[in-house]
Amino acid sequence: MNKPNTMHPESAVKHRYAKAAEGPEAALCCAVEYDRELLRVIPPEVIEKDYGCGDPSRYLKPGETVLDLGSGSGKICFIAAQIVGPKGRVIGVDMTEEMLSVARRNAPIVAERLGYANVEFRKGLIQDLALDLERLDAALMSRPIANAASFLAADELAEELRRTHPLIAGDSIDVVVSNCVLNLVAPRSKRQLFDEIFHVLRKGGRAVISDIVSDEPVPEHLRNDPQLWSGCISGALTETDFLNAFADAGFYGIQILKRDEAPWRTVEGIEFHSVTLQAFKGKQGPCFERNQAVLYLGPFKEILDDDGHRLERGRRHAVCDKTYQLYKREPYRQHFAFIDPRAEIPLEQAEPFDCRGARLRHPKETKGQNYNATTESSQCCDGGNGECC
């Protein structure tokens, strides 16, 4: 008779990373090239006990509020603190007490060396960013779980804390980063994980995630191996499923920023690669007609966007105001020319736009049906060196 599977992903991860907080473990990290200047202020203990497969911090900007999921000993947080600067803010979330201790005792050292403190570390599960585990721990000290009734009461308490004192508030973060941690979350919680990332981001915010993906689905016997799971292997999604998980959560502009050509590890013929992905929040909302057009510049003959708009190279396509504004932002703007109507339609006067399918925009729709101007050719003012009036 086969024994039932008793592998619990969260327990395997907590146990292994608690040990990794005591001393370096080479099997938990890929070779990653970090900016050496940004490492100078970080104590050796943090660097030695940090594990990852990429560097999402290189895509951050000054002044941003950053959330690092699975922050571990704090290295990415301390790098991010320098990039976002004193006007920015960095929050690390981790569930492992030992890793949090390393990060917290080194935070004042980094702050003193930088001349400002903009990093904090919170205890929580990355797939449940509303629940503050330290608040829950404190409450349970006076109401310990002793029977079924107190277990149910603790569940109600956790739900109340999520509502009244969320660990991370919704719509509060500019950038969510993570370094080789999403694959550690149990399969039953992965959909919730991506939904949580989406929830805490502000409209216009983005996720920049470094993680391990597989080129084939991981079979069950590998998924049931605690060492492979806690080693960032058997919990990996396929590259396609990883991208689809962000799309299913409502993200747009999903793009692989970096993909290691050589696999980090190969197990039973399955290759596991490190990738860094970027995805944006903010395409939700109604569609309005404001007579705007976009022209896809190429190089492909045509493209299909996340909302099913098929755009041919070099042709004027009618789009709603929401799509028009999205295309003017990263990661799309360099691929389009934008054509505003000569007579702007105020948003409050705009009619609904039918975004089903795609259609071309006749130039007279943007210029106006009665537009009949004749102009002189532009004149060069600098003797033909390129400056024209």
C-alpha positions in Angstrom: 0.0 0.0 0.0 1.4 3.4 -1.0 2.0 5.9 1.8 0.0 9.2 1.3 2.1 12.2 0.4 3.0 14.1 3.6 5.1 16.9 2.1 4.0 20.3 3.2 5.6 23.1 1.0 5.4 25.8 3.7 7.0 23.6 6.3 9.8 22.5 4.0 10.6 26.1 3.0 10.5 27.4 6.6 12.8 24.7 7.8 15.4 25.0 5.1 15.5 28.8 5.1 15.7 28.9 8.9 18.9 26.8 8.5 20.1 29.0 5.7 19.8 32.0 8.0 22.4 30.3 10.2 25.0 29.8 7.5 25.3 30.1 3.7 23.9 27.4 1.5 25.2 27.4 -2.1 22.4 25.2 -3.5 19.8 27.9 -2.9 21.2 30.6 -5.3 22.1 31.2 -8.9 25.2 33.2 -9.9 23.9 36.8 -10.1 25.9 39.9 -10.9 24.9 42.8 -8.6 26.1 46.4 -8.7 29.2 46.3 -6.5 28.8 50.0 -5.5 25.3 49.2 -4.0 26.7 46.2 -2.0 29.4 48.3 -0.2 27.0 49.5 2.5 25.5 46.1 3.1 27.0 44.0 6.0 28.6 40.7 4.9 26.1 38.7 7.0 23.3 39.9 4.8 25.1 39.1 1.6 26.2 35.7 2.7 22.7 34.6 3.8 20.8 36.0 0.8 19.5 33.6 -1.9 18.1 34.4 -5.3 18.2 33.9 -9.1 18.1 37.5 -10.4 18.2 41.2 -9.6 14.8 42.9 -9.9 16.2 45.9 -8.1 18.0 47.2 -11.3 14.6 48.1 -12.8 13.6 50.4 -9.9 13.4 54.3 -10.0 14.0 57.1 -7.5 11.1 57.9 -5.2 9.2 54.7 -5.6 7.5 52.6 -2.9 8.8 49.1 -3.2 7.5 45.8 -1.7 9.9 42.8 -1.7 8.2 39.5 -1.4 10.2 36.9 0.5 12.8 39.5 1.5 15.0 37.0 3.4 18.1 38.6 4.9 17.3 41.9 3.2 19.8 42.3 0.4 17.4 43.3 -2.3 15.7 45.7 0.1 19.0 47.3 1.0 19.9 47.7 -2.6 16.5 49.1 -3.4 16.8 51.6 -0.6 19.7 53.2 -2.4 18.0 53.3 -5.8 14.7 54.8 -4.6 16.6 57.2 -2.3 15.4 59.0 0.8 12.1 60.0 -0.8 11.3 56.4 -1.6 10.3 53.5 0.7 11.0 49.8 0.9 9.0 47.1 2.7 10.3 43.5 3.0 7.9 40.7 3.8 9.1 37.3 5.0 7.6 34.4 7.0 10.9 33.1 8.5 11.8 34.5 11.9 15.4 33.7 11.5 15.7 35.6 8.2 13.7 38.5 9.6 16.1 38.7 12.6 19.1 39.0 10.2 17.4 41.7 8.2 16.2 43.7 11.2 19.5 43.7 13.1 21.3 45.0 10.0 18.8 47.6 9.0 20.1 50.3 11.4 23.7 49.6 10.2 22.7 50.2 6.6 20.6 53.3 7.5 23.6 54.8 9.3 25.8 54.3 6.4 23.3 55.7 3.9 22.3 58.7 6.1 18.6 57.9 6.0 16.3 55.0 7.0 13.7 54.0 4.4 13.5 50.2 4.9 11.2 48.1 7.2 10.6 44.4 7.5 7.2 42.7 8.3 6.3 39.2 9.0 3.7 37.6 6.7 2.9 35.1 4.0 3.5 36.4 0.5 0.3 34.7 -0.7 -1.7 36.5 2.1 -0.4 40.0 2.2 -3.4 41.3 4.3 -2.5 39.1 7.4 0.1 40.6 9.8 1.5 37.5 11.5 3.1 39.4 14.3 -0.2 41.1 15.2 -1.8 37.6 15.1 1.0 36.1 17.3 0.4 38.9 19.9 -3.3 38.4 19.9 -3.0 34.6 20.3 -0.7 35.0 23.3 -3.8 35.9 25.4 -6.1 33.6 23.4 -4.2 30.4 22.7 -5.6 27.6 20.6 -6.7 24.8 22.8 -9.7 23.2 21.1 -11.9 23.4 18.0 -13.8 26.4 19.3 -10.6 28.5 19.9 -9.3 27.3 16.5 -12.4 28.7 14.8 -12.1 31.9 16.9 -8.5 32.3 15.8 -9.6 32.1 12.2 -12.2 34.8 12.8 -9.5 36.9 14.5 -7.2 36.5 11.5 -10.0 37.7 9.2 -10.7 40.7 11.4 -7.0 41.6 11.3 -6.9 41.4 7.5 -9.8 43.8 7.4 -8.8 46.3 10.1 -5.0 46.1 10.1 -3.7 44.8 6.8 0.0 43.9 6.6 0.1 45.7 3.2 -2.8 47.9 2.2 -4.4 47.6 -1.2 -3.4 50.1 -3.9 -0.4 51.3 -1.9 2.7 50.0 -3.7 4.5 51.3 -6.9 6.6 48.2 -7.5 6.4 44.6 -6.2 9.7 42.8 -6.5 10.6 39.2 -5.7 13.8 37.2 -6.1 13.3 33.4 -6.5 10.4 33.1 -4.1 7.1 32.7 -6.0 8.0 29.1 -6.9 8.1 28.2 -3.2 4.4 28.9 -2.7 2.2 25.8 -2.6 0.1 25.0 -5.8 -3.2 25.6 -4.0 -2.1 29.1 -3.1 -0.4 30.3 -6.3 -3.6 31.9 -7.8 -4.1 33.8 -4.6 -0.4 34.9 -4.7 -0.7 36.6 -8.1 -4.1 38.1 -7.1 -2.4 39.5 -3.9 0.4 41.1 -6.0 -2.2 42.8 -8.2 -4.3 43.9 -5.2 -1.5 45.8 -3.3 -0.2 47.6 -6.4 -1.4 51.1 -7.3 -3.0 51.7 -10.7 -0.1 52.2 -13.0 2.2 50.1 -10.7 4.2 47.1 -11.8 5.6 43.8 -10.7 9.3 43.0 -11.4 9.8 39.4 -10.5 12.9 37.1 -10.8 12.1 33.5 -10.5 12.8 29.9 -11.7 10.7 28.5 -14.5 10.7 25.1 -16.2 10.7 24.1 -19.9 8.3 21.2 -19.1 5.7 20.5 -16.5 7.2 19.2 -13.3 5.9 15.6 -12.6 4.2 14.8 -9.3 7.1 12.7 -7.8 9.4 15.7 -8.1 6.8 18.1 -6.7 6.6 15.8 -3.6 10.3 16.1 -2.9 10.9 18.5 0.0 14.5 19.2 -0.9 13.7 20.0 -4.5 10.7 22.1 -3.5 12.6 24.2 -0.9 15.5 24.4 -3.4 13.3 26.4 -5.8 13.0 23.5 -8.3 9.9 21.4 -8.1 7.5 24.3 -7.4 8.4 26.1 -10.6 5.8 26.9 -13.2 6.5 26.4 -16.8 7.6 29.5 -18.6 4.2 29.7 -20.3 2.2 29.2 -17.1 4.3 31.8 -15.4 3.4 34.4 -18.0 -0.3 33.3 -18.0 -0.5 33.6 -14.2 0.1 37.4 -14.5 -2.3 37.7 -17.4 -5.0 35.8 -15.4 -4.6 38.2 -12.5 -5.3 41.2 -14.7 -1.8 42.5 -15.6 -0.9 43.9 -19.0 2.3 44.7 -20.8 3.9 41.4 -19.6 7.4 41.2 -20.7 10.5 39.0 -20.1 13.3 41.4 -19.3 16.0 38.8 -18.8 16.2 35.1 -19.4 19.3 33.1 -18.6 20.2 31.0 -21.7 21.9 28.3 -19.7 19.6 26.4 -17.2 20.3 26.9 -13.5 19.7 23.2 -13.0 18.5 20.2 -15.0 16.5 17.4 -13.2 15.5 14.2 -15.1 15.8 16.1 -18.4 13.7 19.1 -17.3 15.6 22.4 -17.6 15.0 25.1 -14.9 15.9 28.6 -16.1 16.1 32.0 -14.3 13.8 34.7 -15.8 13.0 38.3 -14.8 9.6 39.4 -15.8 7.8 42.8 -15.7 4.0 43.3 -15.6 1.8 46.3 -15.2 -1.5 47.1 -13.4 -4.0 49.6 -14.8 -5.9 48.5 -17.9 -9.2 48.2 -16.0 -11.9 50.7 -16.7 -14.5 51.8 -19.3 -13.8 52.5 -22.9 -14.6 56.0 -24.4 -14.5 57.3 -28.0 -12.3 60.4 -28.4 -11.3 60.1 -32.0 -7.8 59.1 -31.2 -5.6 56.9 -33.5 -2.4 55.0 -33.1 0.0 53.8 -35.8 2.1 50.7 -35.0 5.6 51.4 -36.2 6.9 47.9 -36.6 9.1 45.9 -37.0 6.5 43.1 -37.2 3.8 43.0 -39.9 1.1 43.0 -37.2 0.8 42.5 -33.5 -2.0 41.3 -31.1 -2.2 43.1 -27.8 -3.4 41.7 -24.4 -7.0 42.8 -25.1 -7.2 41.3 -28.5 -6.5 44.4 -30.6 -4.8 43.3 -33.9 -2.7 46.2 -35.2 -1.1 46.2 -38.6 2.2 48.0 -39.2 1.9 51.5 -40.6 -2.0 51.8 -40.5 -4.1 54.2 -38.4 -6.1 52.2 -35.9 -9.0 53.5 -33.9 -8.6 52.9 -30.2 -10.5 54.0 -27.1 -9.1 56.6 -24.7 -8.0 54.0 -22.2 -6.0 52.0 -24.7 -4.6 55.2 -26.2 -3.3 56.3 -22.7 -1.9 52.8 -22.0 0.1 52.7 -25.3 1.6 56.1 -24.4 3.2 54.5 -21.3 5.8 51.8 -20.8 6.3 49.2 -22.2 4.5 50.2 -25.4 5.2 53.9 -26.2 8.3 53.4 -28.3 6.4 51.2 -30.7 3.7 53.7 -31.7 2.9 57.0 -33.2 0.0 58.8 -31.6 -2.5 60.9 -33.5 -4.7 63.3 -31.5 -7.9 64.8 -32.9 -7.7 68.4 -34.0 -10.8 69.1 -31.9 -10.4 67.4 -28.5 -13.5 65.6 -27.1 -13.8 66.2 -23.4 -13.9 62.9 -21.5 -17.2 63.8 -19.9 -18.7 64.2 -23.3 -17.2 61.1 -24.9 -19.5 58.3 -26.1 -18.8 54.6 -25.2 -16.3 52.9 -27.5 -16.8 49.3 -28.7 -13.5 47.6 -28.1 -14.5 44.3 -29.6 -12.4 43.7 -32.6 -10.3 46.4 -34.4 -11.0 49.0 -37.0 -9.1 51.6 -38.9 -9.5 55.3 -38.3 -9.9 57.5 -41.4 -7.8 60.6 -41.2 -10.9 62.8 -41.4 -12.1 61.4 -38.2 -9.2 63.0 -36.4 -8.8 66.1 -38.6 -12.5 66.8 -38.8 -14.8 66.2 -41.8 -14.7 69.8 -42.9 -10.9 70.3 -42.5 -9.7 71.9 -45.7 -6.5 73.7 -44.8 -3.6 74.5 -47.2 -0.2 75.4 -45.8 3.2 76.4 -47.0 6.1 73.9 -46.6 8.1 74.4 -43.4 11.2 76.6 -43.8 14.7 75.8 -42.5 16.0 78.6 -40.3 19.6 77.5 -39.9 20.9 77.2 -43.5 19.8 73.6 -43.9 21.3 72.0 -40.8 18.0 70.6 -39.6 16.3 73.3 -37.6 13.0 74.2 -39.2 10.4 76.8 -38.5 
